[in-house]
Amino acid sequence: MSDFDPKIIAFCCQYCAYNAADTAGSMRLQYSPDVEIVLIPCSGRFDVILALKAFESGADGVYVAGCLEGGCHFLDGNIRAKKRVAYLQKELKAIGLEPERLAMVNVSASQGPQFAQNVDDFTAVVKGLGPSPFKKKLAA
Amino acid sequence: MANTTTKTGAVMVIGGGIAGIQSALDLAEMGFYVYMVEKGPAIGGRMAQLDKTFPTNDCSICMISPKLNDVGGHINIEILTLTDVLSVKGQEGDFSVTLRKNPRYIDMSKCIACGECANKCPKKVKNSFNENVDTRKAIYVEYAQAVPLKFSINAEECIYLTKGKCGNCQKVCPAGAVNYEDKAQEVTLKVGSVVVASGFDVFDPTVAETYRYSQWPNVITSMEYERILSASGPFQGHIVRPSDHKEPKKIAWLQCVGSRDINRCDKRYCSAVCCMYAIKEAVISKEHDQEMEAAVFYMDIRTYGKDFEKYYNRAQDAGVRFIRSRVHTLTPEPDGNVTLEYIEENGERKAETFELVILSVGLTPRLNLKKLAENVDIDLNEDGFIQTLPLTPINSTRPGVFACGAVNEPKDIPSTVMEASAAAEAAGRVIAEAKGTLTKTRTYPPERDVKDEVPRIGVFICHCGINIASVIKVEEVVEYCKDLPFVEHCTNTLFACSADSLGKIKDAIQEHKLNRLVVASCTPRTHEPMFREALAQAGLNKYLFEMANIRDQDSWVHQKEPVKATQKAKDLVRGAVAKAALLEQTYQTKMGLTKEALVVGAGAAGMNTALSIAQLGYPVHLLEQTDTLGGNGLKIFSREKDVRGYVRNLIQEVEAHPLIKIYKNTVPKSSHGFVGNFDTVCKGPEGEFTIAHGVTVLCAGGHAHKPASYLYGENPNVLLSLDMDELLASDDQVIKKPGQTFAFIQCVESRDTDRPYCSKICCTHSIESALTILDRNPEATIYILCRDVRTYGFREKLYQEARSRGVRFIKYCLDCGKPELAAGPNGKLHITIKDHILNRPVLIEADYVTLATGIDPTPMREEIVEVFKGQLSAEGFLFEAHMKLRPVDLATDGQFLAGLAHYPKPLEETIVQSKAAAARVATILSKEFIMVGGVIAVVDPEKCAVCCTCVRACPVQVPKIVRNEKDPALRGHAYMEPAMCHGCGVCVSECPGKAIKFQFFTDEQLLAKVEAMIVEKKAKPA
């Protein structure tokens, strides 16, 4: 595993994932500081351009966190997000990025420990991939 | 229409702690004017003093602070501080309350809380807010977030007021607010009902001489320790002991000091909260210092509430030691340490030295409660708390006077909040016809139009005491942010949520002509509404505000990485500022609502909720999946009260009420809509039909767990608790047969890895059953095999009675082996259990064995959460909006819960929660309209290609294709009714033409935020 501090953006829905992150906070669960959260109303608001902008700006990883499947406050916003993530994962290859740099996770508001685990798991994956090739280009 | 009621549409709430605060807020939102009477100089009560709260370890002041500000800023709540109640004359609906307003010696309209007076005051006095651990001045504010944030003078200590000399404070006050001539005044106010919520005192352990509390500095109370833990406490949150300010490496907690003790003090009840707060203090202490040893000496660990058992398990995993023993001797050591002598369960004598000893002191009636009760003309019970009526523990002995919180019985915060809402329901119900007769409406200053202004952003970065500042270098972040694009003003603040900080934010908006605001502090989930309100009061559109969560999602979760946490805080603020620069003025619209409620489940919870809502004047649809009302209540037998009779009466009342429509054999199939306007499709015997309603209350219940062990279902003499109730109710001769032995096994398939929660009621239930058997058959032999006896609160009296009457309690634990049960000869049941005192197995021959199996959530839970989009806890109970302060609200606005669907609880608590749910319902249904829109999707007709993607994507079928109003000859476009849009943003992301804008989360705003978070700061535009 390469030794660098990746930059990871997590798009979290307000009902579950963002709430779960707060729950992790109130439980004082310690997780990787490399992940930074952007609040979105529902994971269904996640748009591929948001992830593309993140990668373009130099993010090493992006993930979308929504409610558990079946538990979406807006019925199927998280299913739609999952489809968009799957779609973009395929396209990432074409622009020279590993599909693993993008992920979708599901977590309920009460699952603080799960949230912290997701952060650490995804950070480990991104660290394993090394810095985003875009980052090098940006630096160059 | 002329007001013809003789009732007064105002309520007096006595006490400004969390109980009074919740009652007052509910009543004010229900349409009543509230006078909040507080004895001290500020509201907040005990919760303001606590460091963290169990079981979520949420910061106590952070939770209560928004509520303090809600009360302080509420147009229909008038706070009367330093005020005593002298008399309550008249009757329900029409009381005259005479008050004495004691002098503050400070003109509240002039005081700006600058603190110059306290700086110059030469008189140091004990700081009662910090439990006298340190000192403050004779002129003071209790704490930083105090509401009202105004100084006051302690007259007994002030040099000028006692000796006529000094006068420093008057000389230095820049506002001329000090008035030594201030006098007490008497006023009489008219109210329709009264809520007593005056709280509790902590037990003073001076009288229990064993503990040498008054002699040795390193023996302290748990309340003193709360203040030591607190960032705003005497040592700024550093854990040091009083004698030498050394960090203690080994701390002991002694439980039940001033509780469950009739030898050394007259406190026979259990104080209900001490086990949990001791565990919390131990866990937090170990978080501060992992090497610290923490030991809790206890009699029974009573972790009976929602998520409490898991909290206890986590504490054990974290290395907190739990020792079942009453410490008999404390001896001081020369270095300030204290040696404890105790006897372990196996009889072994032990001596162990600790560096700090914390007495887990109980809750006692307030010193002045007797006088207050006389003045209000209500009775106290034999333990000195307010006497309440059985099954309605919020009704005092005087009609129209209600009581809630620890003034009735020791209890924790969620139970207090439930009671407070229930008291609001009761106090509002008796004057329901006078609703809205005395309330006022708020006006805001005209909104400044900033549409054409260049962004001028103000940034406030919160220390949150040490919650943020102990990890993140706040000053560094402030300096960093000063030259971010469009930032005009950037500063730090100790508590952004305090009244004075909010004032400073409003001032800064004026002074620096700010048109956007960013606050970096905690989570927008709890604090965004408060800051938005501040914007509105300062004449800015409330959507010109963005938060950066640098506490819950930064300092709290990266405690050991301060450098990275500080860097992350900069990133988060940079993102917030970038988004803020692009924020636009956004408006909500008024929308009507269906003033009817849907209640799901017709057990005790559902029926009580329905009845209370109907009595408050709103129609109710009550769904029941079976063909009978009543639920579990019809199966309960109680020695103390006629539960079955109560439930049968309730059924009659519900069936007779004209505003309640009952649907039997009916279940909800799907539900759509939002607060104020829900449509729920139900399936009944006649087929499917739709109910329109404004709110939903889920009372889906729970049921007794059926075990797969202990011969249940195989041997007819192995019963569940409710089977035993049936036996007792039918007064079977079986009970009276001479020479019989009854055994109860507690925690059967409960409090284990499969069901890691305590069902709260079983210990009390088994003991009541045991006592009933003894009432009828005094010669019967009774064993109760248990782990911890959890007779919390006044239930402890039943435990004491059971022991004094010879019920034999044998303790077991999971590690040393559960009791074993086998069928013996002659139809007897043989129980083998290892006796903890004899330390060897004993055999009990029983005729009947009752299994206390606890409560399972309803099997319907999956369907219920699917239909109503709720959330379940890991154990399958409904997940409330906030464990501590919103125990009857669900996460979705307009949805509430009550009863066993929330968590196992005794009937009286179910009744309280039901009434609380009714009060919460009334806060919505009392409104003529609700505000909708704001954060919603809006179509740009120019860009819309009428592809109908949004129509297919919308989860709630909002988009419609409409004609182009400007030019009907052109093609139409999609349109979303603002009142209907739920604001999920799915359509925005699906629209291939990017024709839909999502207000407050626009593409531009989110893209700018994401880019700014990743890319280091850009230079400020020249």
Interface residues (C-beta under 8 A of the other chain):
Chain A: D5 K7 I9 Q14 Y15 C16 Y18 N19 A21 D22 T23 A24 G25 S26 M27 R28 L29 Q30 Y31 P33 D34 E36 I37 V38 L39 I40 P41 C42 G44 R45 F46 D47 I49 L50 K53 A54 S57 G58 A59 G70 G71 C72 H73 F74 L75 D76 G77 R80 R84 S108 A109 S110 A116
Chain B: T56 N57 D58 E287 T523 P524 R525 N549 R551 D552 Q553 D554 W556 V557 H558 Q559 K560 E561 K564 A565 Q567 K568 D571 L572 G575 V865 E866 K869 Q871 S873 A874 F879 A891 T892 V935 A953 P955 V956 H982 G983 C984 G985 V986 V988 S989 E990 F998 F1001 D1003 L1006 L1007 K1009 V1010 E1011 M1013 I1014 V1015
